[in-house]
Amino acid sequence: MPAPSALDRTLAALADPTRRGVVDRLRRRPHPAGELAAAFGMSPPAMSRHLRVLRQTGLVEEHADADDARVRVYSLRPEPFSALRGWLDEVESCWAEPLDGFKAHAERTRGTKPPRGRKS
């Protein structure tokens, strides 16, 4: 079996609802680790494990707080999300093209046939 790709690791990391919640919070602005732990009602070590997964997959990055170097602040990295969006766009195109064709056909033939159950 081939090694997991970056996309595989991204999807695996985002499979956890807590990690998706962290990403959602970080979407608005960077947060210190302690603030994230409190927001999710979990211990700092438990949140640290989630943040480690997100960091190892490249979804987030950590920085030292400007006022206190002991405090770790987390923010999102755009690259993995761009790759995920690209893959989702490819998947979506599988059904978007046939639907566009059906729409064009329906618009071309609108009103050319009598409704079912009625004879003209």
Residue pairs with C-beta under 8 A, 6 or more apart in sequence:
4 12
6 57
6 58
6 80
6 83
7 83
7 84
7 87
9 56
9 57
10 57
10 58
10 59
10 80
10 83
10 84
11 84
12 57
13 19
13 53
13 54
13 57
13 59
14 20
14 23
14 59
16 50
16 53
18 40
18 42
18 50
19 50
19 53
19 54
21 40
22 36
22 40
22 47
22 50
22 51
22 54
22 60
22 74
23 54
23 59
23 60
23 76
25 31
25 36
25 39
26 60
26 74
26 75
26 76
27 76
30 63
30 73
30 74
30 75
31 39
31 73
31 74
32 65
32 71
32 72
32 73
32 74
33 44
33 47
33 48
33 51
33 62
33 71
33 72
33 73
33 74
34 44
34 71
36 47
36 51
36 74
37 43
37 44
37 46
37 47
40 47
51 60
51 62
51 74
54 60
54 74
55 61
55 62
55 74
57 80
58 77
58 79
58 80
59 76
59 77
59 80
59 81
60 74
60 75
60 76
60 77
61 74
61 75
61 77
62 72
62 73
62 74
63 72
63 73
63 74
63 75
64 70
64 71
64 72
64 73
65 71
65 72
65 73
114 120
